[in-house]
Amino acid sequence: MSESTAVSRSANMSDLLPTNFVGTTMCAAQDDDGKFRVYFQNKDYQIYEMSLDDPKSTTYTLLKLTNDRMPAARINTPIAAVACNKLQEIRVFYITVNSRVQEICHTHRHGWQKGANIGTAVENSTCLYAQGRFAHNEALLRVGFQSAAAPQTITEAYTVKDEWKTRVL
C-alpha cells in the first residue's frame, strides 16, 4: 500500500522543475470532468504527481511517487501514463537509473504501488509511450520503448490477462 503523502498545495507560481540540466519530461492524464494529473521529474529528480481537480483553478496537490520502495528515475528520461475510471486507476511508466522500464500503479482501493519491470531501455533513451484500454474488468496496455536488446526498433510490452509480454515493431 502506498505511504506517499501530499507534500504541498499551492495556488501560486511554483518552484518544481530542475534547472541544472536542460529539459525535463512530463505527461498527463485527464478524466471527462476535467480533473487532471501531471507526472514529472521534480528538481529532486524524483517522479511526482500534480493533481489539479478544478479546471478553472491553479491550485494543486503534489505527491512524490518514487521512494525507497520504488526505483529512482534516470535524469531527463521520458514518462508515460494511462488512466481510466475517472482517474481511479492510473499506470505511470518511467526509465530507472538502471535503464529498466518501470511501472507504478494506482488504484482507488490500494493507492500507489510498485508495478512491473517490463524491459530494459537503451541508456539515455528518449523514447517511451503508453496506451491503455480498459474493458470488461481487464486492462489492455501497451508500452513502447527503445530496447537495449534491439535499439534499431521499437520494443512494445503489452498485457495479456494481466501478464506482460514483449514484441518488436
Secondary structure by P-SEA (a helix, b strand, c coil): ccccccccccccccccccccccccccccccccccbbbbbbbccccbbbbbbbcccccccbbbbbcccccbbbbccbbbbbbcccccccbbbbbbbcccccbbbbbbccccccccccccccccccccbbbbbbbbcccccbbbbbccccccccbbbbbbbcccbbbbbcc
